[in-house]
Amino acid sequence: MERRLSRLALASLPLCLLLAACGERASAPAASPQPETKPEATSEPMPAPAASAPAAPAELPKPPYRFAFATKSEKTDKKDADPRVVEWGEDGCGAYPVAQVEAIPLRDALLLPDWVVEFDDKDRELQRWGRPMAAELIGLDGARLLFRVDAHGQRGEFATTPAGALEPLHSDAKSLDANARQIECPALPTFAESDYAQCFIVKDAAGAERRLAWEAPCT
């Protein structure tokens, strides 16, 4: 009888062990879900800003040009007096005309240019140019004199020849006398009746030293 009970006990042992294992599995806590991970965003380089295009140069002025000139004539408001004259101004030396021209008048009864004279070390006049009244001198390039104006509705840079021809151009050059060396003026025929003549040694576009004389502005 005892042997039969022992066999039953042994036969039921695997089943108990199996039930115990299942109980342990049922009582074990469920694993917590892992948070979902997002793939890291790849940083791409920002495109370089587009280079700004260089500003287009201002359009060159076209003739006729509005320049002021000295004069020995009396101011007149008559429109038929000289069709070139568009207005009159006034400074310390009196009234002056503003005229529309295509070239610098060199031998004119009404419009008188401001003269610029080149002379040598023997005090001889070599050549001369006419320029608008009080125009800023900015360069000397061979036989061309460069000047700048900004008055009476006309602005810009110009080159002129001893014959009075005009050519508009672009230039950011400084005043010609900025690096000039002032010297004593000789007796030059062009300025024989002037009290405003002044003389300088300047460097031209090629770097050569040249002697120039011109009149200071009338104040």
C-alpha positions in Angstrom: 0.0 0.0 0.0 2.8 2.5 0.9 4.6 1.7 -2.4 1.4 2.6 -4.4 1.2 6.0 -2.6 4.9 6.7 -3.3 4.4 6.0 -7.0 1.4 8.3 -7.1 3.3 11.0 -5.3 6.2 10.6 -7.8 3.9 10.5 -10.8 2.2 13.8 -9.7 5.6 15.6 -9.0 6.3 16.7 -12.6 2.8 18.1 -12.9 3.3 20.1 -9.7 6.6 21.4 -10.9 5.0 22.4 -14.2 2.2 24.2 -12.5 4.6 26.0 -10.2 6.6 27.2 -13.2 3.5 28.5 -14.9 2.5 30.3 -11.7 5.8 32.1 -11.6 5.5 33.2 -15.2 2.0 34.4 -14.6 3.0 36.4 -11.6 6.1 38.0 -13.2 5.6 41.7 -14.0 5.2 42.6 -17.7 8.2 44.3 -19.2 7.6 48.1 -19.7 7.5 49.2 -23.3 10.6 50.9 -24.6 10.0 54.5 -25.8 10.0 54.9 -29.5 13.2 56.6 -30.7 13.1 58.9 -33.7 16.0 59.0 -36.0 18.2 62.0 -35.5 17.7 64.7 -38.1 20.8 65.2 -40.2 21.9 68.8 -40.3 22.5 70.0 -43.9 24.7 73.1 -44.5 22.7 76.3 -45.3 23.2 77.4 -48.9 25.6 80.4 -49.2 23.8 83.7 -49.9 24.0 84.7 -53.5 26.6 87.3 -54.2 25.1 90.7 -55.0 25.8 92.0 -58.4 28.0 95.1 -58.6 26.1 98.3 -59.1 25.9 99.5 -62.7 27.8 102.8 -63.2 25.6 105.9 -63.7 24.8 106.8 -67.2 27.2 109.2 -68.7 25.8 112.7 -69.4 24.9 113.6 -72.9 25.3 117.0 -74.7 24.4 119.7 -74.4 26.0 120.2 -71.0 25.0 122.9 -68.5 28.1 124.8 -67.5 28.7 128.2 -65.8 31.2 130.6 -67.4 32.6 134.0 -66.6 31.6 136.9 -68.7 32.3 140.6 -69.3 28.7 141.2 -70.5 25.9 142.6 -68.5 23.2 140.2 -67.2 20.1 140.2 -69.4 16.8 138.4 -69.0 16.0 138.6 -72.7 15.6 135.1 -74.0 16.7 136.1 -77.5 20.0 137.6 -76.3 21.8 134.2 -76.5 19.8 130.9 -76.9 22.6 129.0 -75.1 22.1 130.8 -71.8 19.5 129.0 -69.6 20.0 131.0 -66.4 22.1 133.5 -64.5 23.9 133.1 -61.2 25.9 135.5 -59.0 29.0 135.2 -56.9 31.5 137.7 -55.3 32.6 138.8 -58.8 29.2 139.5 -60.1 26.6 137.9 -62.4 27.6 135.0 -64.6 25.7 133.0 -67.3 24.9 129.3 -67.2 24.8 128.0 -70.8 24.1 124.7 -72.6 27.2 123.9 -74.7 28.6 120.8 -76.5 32.2 122.0 -76.3 34.2 124.5 -74.2 33.9 128.0 -75.9 37.5 129.3 -76.2 36.9 132.5 -78.3 33.5 133.6 -77.4 32.2 137.2 -76.8 29.9 136.1 -74.0 31.1 132.8 -72.4 34.6 133.1 -71.0 36.2 129.9 -69.7 38.5 129.5 -66.7 41.9 129.0 -68.2 44.4 126.3 -67.1 47.9 126.8 -68.5 50.8 124.3 -68.7 54.3 126.0 -68.7 57.8 124.7 -68.7 60.8 125.4 -66.4 61.7 128.3 -68.6 58.3 129.9 -67.8 57.0 129.5 -71.3 53.4 128.6 -72.0 53.2 125.2 -73.6 49.4 124.7 -74.0 46.2 125.7 -72.3 42.7 124.4 -71.7 39.4 126.0 -71.0 37.1 124.7 -68.2 33.7 125.7 -66.8 33.8 128.3 -64.1 35.3 126.9 -60.8 35.2 123.3 -62.1 37.3 121.0 -59.9 40.4 119.8 -61.6 41.0 116.0 -61.1 43.6 114.9 -63.5 46.0 115.5 -66.4 46.3 112.7 -69.0 48.5 113.5 -71.9 46.9 116.4 -73.7 43.6 115.9 -71.8 42.6 117.9 -68.8 40.1 116.2 -66.4 37.6 118.1 -64.3 34.4 117.5 -62.2 31.3 119.6 -61.9 28.3 119.4 -59.6 26.2 122.6 -60.0 23.4 124.1 -62.0 21.8 120.8 -62.8 24.9 119.2 -64.2 27.2 116.8 -62.5 29.9 114.3 -63.5 33.5 114.1 -64.8 34.7 115.3 -68.1 37.9 115.4 -70.2 38.7 118.3 -72.4 41.4 119.0 -75.0 43.2 122.3 -75.8 40.7 122.6 -78.7 37.8 122.6 -76.3 36.4 119.1 -77.2 34.5 117.5 -74.3 34.2 113.8 -73.3 32.2 112.6 -70.3 33.7 109.9 -68.3 33.6 108.0 -64.9 36.3 108.9 -62.4 36.5 108.9 -58.6 39.8 110.8 -58.7 40.5 113.4 -56.0 41.3 117.0 -56.7 44.4 117.5 -58.8 45.9 119.9 -56.2 45.5 117.3 -53.3 49.1 116.1 -53.8 50.3 119.1 -55.8 53.2 121.3 -54.8 52.6 125.0 -55.0 55.3 127.2 -56.6 55.7 130.8 -57.4 53.9 131.9 -60.5 55.9 133.4 -63.4 54.6 136.1 -65.6 52.3 134.1 -67.9 50.6 136.0 -70.7 47.3 134.3 -70.1 47.1 135.7 -66.6 48.7 139.0 -67.2 45.5 140.8 -66.0 44.6 138.4 -63.2 45.2 138.7 -59.5 44.0 135.1 -58.8 46.6 133.0 -60.7 48.2 130.2 -58.7 50.8 127.7 -59.9 51.5 124.0 -59.0 53.7 121.1 -59.9 51.4 118.1 -60.4 51.8 114.5 -61.5 49.9 113.4 -64.5 48.4 110.0 -65.2 51.8 108.6 -66.2 53.5 109.9 -63.0 55.4 112.7 -64.8 55.7 116.1 -63.1 54.2 119.0 -65.0 53.7 122.6 -64.2 50.2 124.1 -64.3 48.7 127.5 -63.5 45.0 128.3 -63.0 43.0 130.9 -61.2 41.5 130.5 -57.7 37.7 130.8 -57.4 36.3 134.2 -57.2 34.9 134.8 -53.7 
